[in-house]
Amino acid sequence: MRKTLYKIRQGSIICGVCNGIAEYFNVDVNVVRIGTVILGCCSGVGVIAYIVAAIILPEA
């Protein structure tokens, strides 16, 4: 079975990237959101990665 990473708009806050990542790795979406915020505040990498993922990932 092949897993594919998608943006999931249902229950999303901005673009659905964190929902898609949480679904892909089978973890709670809040853990992914907190990790994104921490990466964004500490180094700025989280913000850049989120924007790139929002542009590149297809919607489910």
PyMOL Python script that loads the backbone (N, CA, C, O; Angstrom):
from pymol import cmd

cmd.read_pdbstr("""\
ATOM      1  N   MET A   1       0.834  -1.173   0.000  1.00  0.00           N
ATOM      2  CA  MET A   1       0.000   0.000   0.000  1.00  0.00           C
ATOM      3  C   MET A   1       0.887   1.247   0.000  1.00  0.00           C
ATOM      4  O   MET A   1       1.781   1.370   0.837  1.00  0.00           O
ATOM      5  N   ARG A   2       0.648   2.156  -0.917  1.00  0.00           N
ATOM      6  CA  ARG A   2       1.446   3.365  -1.058  1.00  0.00           C
ATOM      7  C   ARG A   2       0.730   4.543  -0.407  1.00  0.00           C
ATOM      8  O   ARG A   2      -0.440   4.803  -0.687  1.00  0.00           O
ATOM      9  N   LYS A   3       1.443   5.250   0.463  1.00  0.00           N
ATOM     10  CA  LYS A   3       0.888   6.426   1.117  1.00  0.00           C
ATOM     11  C   LYS A   3       1.290   7.669   0.340  1.00  0.00           C
ATOM     12  O   LYS A   3       2.411   7.766  -0.161  1.00  0.00           O
ATOM     13  N   THR A   4       0.364   8.621   0.244  1.00  0.00           N
ATOM     14  CA  THR A   4       0.622   9.870  -0.450  1.00  0.00           C
ATOM     15  C   THR A   4       0.310  11.031   0.479  1.00  0.00           C
ATOM     16  O   THR A   4      -0.659  10.992   1.238  1.00  0.00           O
ATOM     17  N   LEU A   5       1.130  12.051   0.413  1.00  0.00           N
ATOM     18  CA  LEU A   5       0.960  13.232   1.253  1.00  0.00           C
ATOM     19  C   LEU A   5       0.068  14.236   0.533  1.00  0.00           C
ATOM     20  O   LEU A   5       0.350  14.629  -0.599  1.00  0.00           O
ATOM     21  N   TYR A   6      -1.016  14.651   1.201  1.00  0.00           N
ATOM     22  CA  TYR A   6      -1.971  15.611   0.664  1.00  0.00           C
ATOM     23  C   TYR A   6      -2.233  16.716   1.671  1.00  0.00           C
ATOM     24  O   TYR A   6      -1.966  16.560   2.862  1.00  0.00           O
ATOM     25  N   LYS A   7      -2.761  17.842   1.182  1.00  0.00           N
ATOM     26  CA  LYS A   7      -3.344  18.858   2.058  1.00  0.00           C
ATOM     27  C   LYS A   7      -4.771  18.418   2.330  1.00  0.00           C
ATOM     28  O   LYS A   7      -5.478  18.000   1.413  1.00  0.00           O
ATOM     29  N   ILE A   8      -5.197  18.509   3.570  1.00  0.00           N
ATOM     30  CA  ILE A   8      -6.562  18.132   3.935  1.00  0.00           C
ATOM     31  C   ILE A   8      -7.240  19.368   4.497  1.00  0.00           C
ATOM     32  O   ILE A   8      -6.895  19.832   5.584  1.00  0.00           O
ATOM     33  N   ARG A   9      -8.208  19.904   3.756  1.00  0.00           N
ATOM     34  CA  ARG A   9      -8.883  21.156   4.133  1.00  0.00           C
ATOM     35  C   ARG A   9      -9.867  20.972   5.286  1.00  0.00           C
ATOM     36  O   ARG A   9     -10.139  21.926   6.015  1.00  0.00           O
ATOM     37  N   GLN A  10     -10.400  19.779   5.464  1.00  0.00           N
ATOM     38  CA  GLN A  10     -11.407  19.550   6.497  1.00  0.00           C
ATOM     39  C   GLN A  10     -10.763  19.683   7.881  1.00  0.00           C
ATOM     40  O   GLN A  10      -9.861  18.916   8.216  1.00  0.00           O
ATOM     41  N   GLY A  11     -11.209  20.632   8.671  1.00  0.00           N
ATOM     42  CA  GLY A  11     -10.685  20.864  10.002  1.00  0.00           C
ATOM     43  C   GLY A  11      -9.379  21.643  10.017  1.00  0.00           C
ATOM     44  O   GLY A  11      -8.695  21.700  11.039  1.00  0.00           O
ATOM     45  N   SER A  12      -9.035  22.240   8.886  1.00  0.00           N
ATOM     46  CA  SER A  12      -7.757  22.965   8.814  1.00  0.00           C
ATOM     47  C   SER A  12      -7.909  24.377   9.356  1.00  0.00           C
ATOM     48  O   SER A  12      -9.017  24.903   9.465  1.00  0.00           O
ATOM     49  N   ILE A  13      -6.780  24.977   9.691  1.00  0.00           N
ATOM     50  CA  ILE A  13      -6.772  26.354  10.171  1.00  0.00           C
ATOM     51  C   ILE A  13      -6.348  27.294   9.047  1.00  0.00           C
ATOM     52  O   ILE A  13      -7.000  28.315   8.824  1.00  0.00           O
ATOM     53  N   ILE A  14      -5.271  26.971   8.337  1.00  0.00           N
ATOM     54  CA  ILE A  14      -4.813  27.853   7.260  1.00  0.00           C
ATOM     55  C   ILE A  14      -4.966  27.151   5.913  1.00  0.00           C
ATOM     56  O   ILE A  14      -5.886  27.464   5.157  1.00  0.00           O
ATOM     57  N   CYS A  15      -4.082  26.210   5.605  1.00  0.00           N
ATOM     58  CA  CYS A  15      -4.108  25.557   4.293  1.00  0.00           C
ATOM     59  C   CYS A  15      -4.344  24.052   4.357  1.00  0.00           C
ATOM     60  O   CYS A  15      -4.622  23.440   3.326  1.00  0.00           O
ATOM     61  N   GLY A  16      -4.243  23.447   5.515  1.00  0.00           N
ATOM     62  CA  GLY A  16      -4.436  22.006   5.632  1.00  0.00           C
ATOM     63  C   GLY A  16      -3.160  21.200   5.557  1.00  0.00           C
ATOM     64  O   GLY A  16      -3.211  19.972   5.489  1.00  0.00           O
ATOM     65  N   VAL A  17      -2.018  21.860   5.568  1.00  0.00           N
ATOM     66  CA  VAL A  17      -0.741  21.159   5.474  1.00  0.00           C
ATOM     67  C   VAL A  17      -0.502  20.318   6.721  1.00  0.00           C
ATOM     68  O   VAL A  17      -0.114  19.155   6.614  1.00  0.00           O
ATOM     69  N   CYS A  18      -0.725  20.885   7.890  1.00  0.00           N
ATOM     70  CA  CYS A  18      -0.503  20.147   9.138  1.00  0.00           C
ATOM     71  C   CYS A  18      -1.452  18.954   9.249  1.00  0.00           C
ATOM     72  O   CYS A  18      -1.059  17.900   9.748  1.00  0.00           O
ATOM     73  N   ASN A  19      -2.686  19.108   8.795  1.00  0.00           N
ATOM     74  CA  ASN A  19      -3.620  17.984   8.790  1.00  0.00           C
ATOM     75  C   ASN A  19      -3.120  16.857   7.891  1.00  0.00           C
ATOM     76  O   ASN A  19      -3.207  15.684   8.256  1.00  0.00           O
ATOM     77  N   GLY A  20      -2.605  17.203   6.741  1.00  0.00           N
ATOM     78  CA  GLY A  20      -2.083  16.197   5.822  1.00  0.00           C
ATOM     79  C   GLY A  20      -0.866  15.486   6.368  1.00  0.00           C
ATOM     80  O   GLY A  20      -0.739  14.270   6.225  1.00  0.00           O
ATOM     81  N   ILE A  21       0.037  16.236   6.998  1.00  0.00           N
ATOM     82  CA  ILE A  21       1.232  15.626   7.590  1.00  0.00           C
ATOM     83  C   ILE A  21       0.841  14.713   8.750  1.00  0.00           C
ATOM     84  O   ILE A  21       1.392  13.621   8.891  1.00  0.00           O
ATOM     85  N   ALA A  22      -0.102  15.151   9.576  1.00  0.00           N
ATOM     86  CA  ALA A  22      -0.555  14.328  10.699  1.00  0.00           C
ATOM     87  C   ALA A  22      -1.217  13.045  10.205  1.00  0.00           C
ATOM     88  O   ALA A  22      -1.010  11.980  10.786  1.00  0.00           O
ATOM     89  N   GLU A  23      -1.997  13.135   9.158  1.00  0.00           N
ATOM     90  CA  GLU A  23      -2.641  11.944   8.585  1.00  0.00           C
ATOM     91  C   GLU A  23      -1.600  10.998   7.996  1.00  0.00           C
ATOM     92  O   GLU A  23      -1.716   9.782   8.150  1.00  0.00           O
ATOM     93  N   TYR A  24      -0.597  11.532   7.333  1.00  0.00           N
ATOM     94  CA  TYR A  24       0.446  10.724   6.695  1.00  0.00           C
ATOM     95  C   TYR A  24       1.252   9.934   7.730  1.00  0.00           C
ATOM     96  O   TYR A  24       1.524   8.750   7.538  1.00  0.00           O
ATOM     97  N   PHE A  25       1.631  10.598   8.831  1.00  0.00           N
ATOM     98  CA  PHE A  25       2.443   9.950   9.861  1.00  0.00           C
ATOM     99  C   PHE A  25       1.615   9.332  10.982  1.00  0.00           C
ATOM    100  O   PHE A  25       2.173   8.749  11.912  1.00  0.00           O
ATOM    101  N   ASN A  26       0.291   9.450  10.906  1.00  0.00           N
ATOM    102  CA  ASN A  26      -0.645   8.866  11.867  1.00  0.00           C
ATOM    103  C   ASN A  26      -0.362   9.376  13.290  1.00  0.00           C
ATOM    104  O   ASN A  26      -0.252   8.595  14.236  1.00  0.00           O
ATOM    105  N   VAL A  27      -0.249  10.702  13.413  1.00  0.00           N
ATOM    106  CA  VAL A  27      -0.074  11.353  14.714  1.00  0.00           C
ATOM    107  C   VAL A  27      -1.156  12.411  14.882  1.00  0.00           C
ATOM    108  O   VAL A  27      -1.867  12.743  13.933  1.00  0.00           O
ATOM    109  N   ASP A  28      -1.272  12.934  16.090  1.00  0.00           N
ATOM    110  CA  ASP A  28      -2.252  13.980  16.373  1.00  0.00           C
ATOM    111  C   ASP A  28      -1.862  15.269  15.659  1.00  0.00           C
ATOM    112  O   ASP A  28      -0.686  15.632  15.631  1.00  0.00           O
ATOM    113  N   VAL A  29      -2.826  15.948  15.094  1.00  0.00           N
ATOM    114  CA  VAL A  29      -2.562  17.165  14.331  1.00  0.00           C
ATOM    115  C   VAL A  29      -1.996  18.268  15.220  1.00  0.00           C
ATOM    116  O   VAL A  29      -1.224  19.103  14.749  1.00  0.00           O
ATOM    117  N   ASN A  30      -2.366  18.283  16.490  1.00  0.00           N
ATOM    118  CA  ASN A  30      -1.853  19.318  17.393  1.00  0.00           C
ATOM    119  C   ASN A  30      -0.351  19.182  17.615  1.00  0.00           C
ATOM    120  O   ASN A  30       0.335  20.188  17.798  1.00  0.00           O
ATOM    121  N   VAL A  31       0.168  17.972  17.604  1.00  0.00           N
ATOM    122  CA  VAL A  31       1.609  17.749  17.736  1.00  0.00           C
ATOM    123  C   VAL A  31       2.331  18.353  16.532  1.00  0.00           C
ATOM    124  O   VAL A  31       3.377  18.984  16.687  1.00  0.00           O
ATOM    125  N   VAL A  32       1.784  18.164  15.350  1.00  0.00           N
ATOM    126  CA  VAL A  32       2.390  18.707  14.133  1.00  0.00           C
ATOM    127  C   VAL A  32       2.315  20.234  14.149  1.00  0.00           C
ATOM    128  O   VAL A  32       3.277  20.905  13.777  1.00  0.00           O
ATOM    129  N   ARG A  33       1.192  20.779  14.571  1.00  0.00           N
ATOM    130  CA  ARG A  33       1.045  22.233  14.626  1.00  0.00           C
ATOM    131  C   ARG A  33       2.029  22.856  15.623  1.00  0.00           C
ATOM    132  O   ARG A  33       2.640  23.884  15.328  1.00  0.00           O
ATOM    133  N   ILE A  34       2.183  22.245  16.793  1.00  0.00           N
ATOM    134  CA  ILE A  34       3.128  22.758  17.787  1.00  0.00           C
ATOM    135  C   ILE A  34       4.553  22.682  17.248  1.00  0.00           C
ATOM    136  O   ILE A  34       5.336  23.614  17.435  1.00  0.00           O
ATOM    137  N   GLY A  35       4.893  21.585  16.583  1.00  0.00           N
ATOM    138  CA  GLY A  35       6.224  21.464  15.984  1.00  0.00           C
ATOM    139  C   GLY A  35       6.479  22.507  14.926  1.00  0.00           C
ATOM    140  O   GLY A  35       7.587  23.036  14.831  1.00  0.00           O
ATOM    141  N   THR A  36       5.476  22.814  14.130  1.00  0.00           N
ATOM    142  CA  THR A  36       5.612  23.840  13.098  1.00  0.00           C
ATOM    143  C   THR A  36       5.822  25.217  13.715  1.00  0.00           C
ATOM    144  O   THR A  36       6.648  25.994  13.236  1.00  0.00           O
ATOM    145  N   VAL A  37       5.084  25.517  14.767  1.00  0.00           N
ATOM    146  CA  VAL A  37       5.229  26.804  15.445  1.00  0.00           C
ATOM    147  C   VAL A  37       6.614  26.918  16.089  1.00  0.00           C
ATOM    148  O   VAL A  37       7.247  27.971  16.009  1.00  0.00           O
ATOM    149  N   ILE A  38       7.080  25.855  16.717  1.00  0.00           N
ATOM    150  CA  ILE A  38       8.408  25.883  17.352  1.00  0.00           C
ATOM    151  C   ILE A  38       9.487  26.085  16.295  1.00  0.00           C
ATOM    152  O   ILE A  38      10.389  26.901  16.486  1.00  0.00           O
ATOM    153  N   LEU A  39       9.411  25.359  15.192  1.00  0.00           N
ATOM    154  CA  LEU A  39      10.393  25.544  14.121  1.00  0.00           C
ATOM    155  C   LEU A  39      10.316  26.942  13.525  1.00  0.00           C
ATOM    156  O   LEU A  39      11.341  27.523  13.165  1.00  0.00           O
ATOM    157  N   GLY A  40       9.125  27.477  13.419  1.00  0.00           N
ATOM    158  CA  GLY A  40       8.962  28.822  12.870  1.00  0.00           C
ATOM    159  C   GLY A  40       9.522  29.896  13.778  1.00  0.00           C
ATOM    160  O   GLY A  40      10.112  30.864  13.300  1.00  0.00           O
ATOM    161  N   CYS A  41       9.347  29.742  15.077  1.00  0.00           N
ATOM    162  CA  CYS A  41       9.839  30.746  16.027  1.00  0.00           C
ATOM    163  C   CYS A  41      11.346  30.662  16.224  1.00  0.00           C
ATOM    164  O   CYS A  41      12.009  31.690  16.360  1.00  0.00           O
ATOM    165  N   CYS A  42      11.888  29.463  16.241  1.00  0.00           N
ATOM    166  CA  CYS A  42      13.314  29.293  16.551  1.00  0.00           C
ATOM    167  C   CYS A  42      14.218  29.641  15.374  1.00  0.00           C
ATOM    168  O   CYS A  42      15.207  30.358  15.525  1.00  0.00           O
ATOM    169  N   SER A  43      13.862  29.121  14.198  1.00  0.00           N
ATOM    170  CA  SER A  43      14.796  29.298  13.085  1.00  0.00           C
ATOM    171  C   SER A  43      14.160  29.853  11.815  1.00  0.00           C
ATOM    172  O   SER A  43      14.877  30.224  10.886  1.00  0.00           O
ATOM    173  N   GLY A  44      12.861  29.916  11.754  1.00  0.00           N
ATOM    174  CA  GLY A  44      12.201  30.386  10.549  1.00  0.00           C
ATOM    175  C   GLY A  44      12.015  29.309   9.495  1.00  0.00           C
ATOM    176  O   GLY A  44      11.357  29.531   8.478  1.00  0.00           O
ATOM    177  N   VAL A  45      12.598  28.137   9.742  1.00  0.00           N
ATOM    178  CA  VAL A  45      12.500  27.042   8.780  1.00  0.00           C
ATOM    179  C   VAL A  45      11.059  26.544   8.667  1.00  0.00           C
ATOM    180  O   VAL A  45      10.615  26.172   7.581  1.00  0.00           O
ATOM    181  N   GLY A  46      10.336  26.537   9.770  1.00  0.00           N
ATOM    182  CA  GLY A  46       8.952  26.066   9.759  1.00  0.00           C
ATOM    183  C   GLY A  46       8.060  26.892   8.864  1.00  0.00           C
ATOM    184  O   GLY A  46       7.190  26.349   8.184  1.00  0.00           O
ATOM    185  N   VAL A  47       8.262  28.200   8.853  1.00  0.00           N
ATOM    186  CA  VAL A  47       7.453  29.097   8.023  1.00  0.00           C
ATOM    187  C   VAL A  47       7.732  28.852   6.543  1.00  0.00           C
ATOM    188  O   VAL A  47       6.807  28.759   5.737  1.00  0.00           O
ATOM    189  N   ILE A  48       8.990  28.750   6.201  1.00  0.00           N
ATOM    190  CA  ILE A  48       9.368  28.503   4.801  1.00  0.00           C
ATOM    191  C   ILE A  48       8.872  27.143   4.336  1.00  0.00           C
ATOM    192  O   ILE A  48       8.337  27.018   3.235  1.00  0.00           O
ATOM    193  N   ALA A  49       9.049  26.122   5.173  1.00  0.00           N
ATOM    194  CA  ALA A  49       8.598  24.775   4.817  1.00  0.00           C
ATOM    195  C   ALA A  49       7.084  24.722   4.659  1.00  0.00           C
ATOM    196  O   ALA A  49       6.576  24.047   3.764  1.00  0.00           O
ATOM    197  N   TYR A  50       6.361  25.429   5.524  1.00  0.00           N
ATOM    198  CA  TYR A  50       4.901  25.442   5.441  1.00  0.00           C
ATOM    199  C   TYR A  50       4.435  26.108   4.146  1.00  0.00           C
ATOM    200  O   TYR A  50       3.528  25.604   3.484  1.00  0.00           O
ATOM    201  N   ILE A  51       5.040  27.220   3.787  1.00  0.00           N
ATOM    202  CA  ILE A  51       4.660  27.924   2.560  1.00  0.00           C
ATOM    203  C   ILE A  51       4.953  27.066   1.332  1.00  0.00           C
ATOM    204  O   ILE A  51       4.134  26.979   0.417  1.00  0.00           O
ATOM    205  N   VAL A  52       6.116  26.438   1.318  1.00  0.00           N
ATOM    206  CA  VAL A  52       6.463  25.571   0.192  1.00  0.00           C
ATOM    207  C   VAL A  52       5.499  24.390   0.103  1.00  0.00           C
ATOM    208  O   VAL A  52       5.046  24.043  -0.988  1.00  0.00           O
ATOM    209  N   ALA A  53       5.180  23.771   1.240  1.00  0.00           N
ATOM    210  CA  ALA A  53       4.245  22.646   1.246  1.00  0.00           C
ATOM    211  C   ALA A  53       2.853  23.079   0.816  1.00  0.00           C
ATOM    212  O   ALA A  53       2.166  22.332   0.120  1.00  0.00           O
ATOM    213  N   ALA A  54       2.425  24.268   1.215  1.00  0.00           N
ATOM    214  CA  ALA A  54       1.107  24.770   0.823  1.00  0.00           C
ATOM    215  C   ALA A  54       1.006  24.987  -0.672  1.00  0.00           C
ATOM    216  O   ALA A  54      -0.070  24.844  -1.253  1.00  0.00           O
ATOM    217  N   ILE A  55       2.119  25.330  -1.299  1.00  0.00           N
ATOM    218  CA  ILE A  55       2.131  25.541  -2.749  1.00  0.00           C
ATOM    219  C   ILE A  55       2.239  24.223  -3.503  1.00  0.00           C
ATOM    220  O   ILE A  55       1.563  24.036  -4.515  1.00  0.00           O
ATOM    221  N   ILE A  56       3.070  23.313  -3.030  1.00  0.00           N
ATOM    222  CA  ILE A  56       3.387  22.093  -3.776  1.00  0.00           C
ATOM    223  C   ILE A  56       2.380  20.960  -3.573  1.00  0.00           C
ATOM    224  O   ILE A  56       2.034  20.274  -4.535  1.00  0.00           O
ATOM    225  N   LEU A  57       1.903  20.748  -2.345  1.00  0.00           N
ATOM    226  CA  LEU A  57       1.061  19.590  -2.065  1.00  0.00           C
ATOM    227  C   LEU A  57      -0.297  19.690  -2.752  1.00  0.00           C
ATOM    228  O   LEU A  57      -0.909  20.758  -2.763  1.00  0.00           O
ATOM    229  N   PRO A  58      -0.768  18.593  -3.320  1.00  0.00           N
ATOM    230  CA  PRO A  58      -2.121  18.585  -3.890  1.00  0.00           C
ATOM    231  C   PRO A  58      -3.173  18.427  -2.793  1.00  0.00           C
ATOM    232  O   PRO A  58      -2.875  17.952  -1.697  1.00  0.00           O
ATOM    233  N   GLU A  59      -4.384  18.823  -3.097  1.00  0.00           N
ATOM    234  CA  GLU A  59      -5.474  18.649  -2.127  1.00  0.00           C
ATOM    235  C   GLU A  59      -6.032  17.253  -2.232  1.00  0.00           C
ATOM    236  O   GLU A  59      -6.051  16.648  -3.304  1.00  0.00           O
ATOM    237  N   ALA A  60      -6.494  16.742  -1.078  1.00  0.00           N
ATOM    238  CA  ALA A  60      -7.064  15.390  -1.043  1.00  0.00           C
ATOM    239  C   ALA A  60      -8.441  15.384  -1.659  1.00  0.00           C
ATOM    240  O   ALA A  60      -9.084  14.336  -1.721  1.00  0.00           O
TER     241      ALA A  60
END
""", "prot")
cmd.dss("prot")
cmd.show_as("cartoon", "prot")
cmd.util.cbc("prot")
cmd.orient("prot")
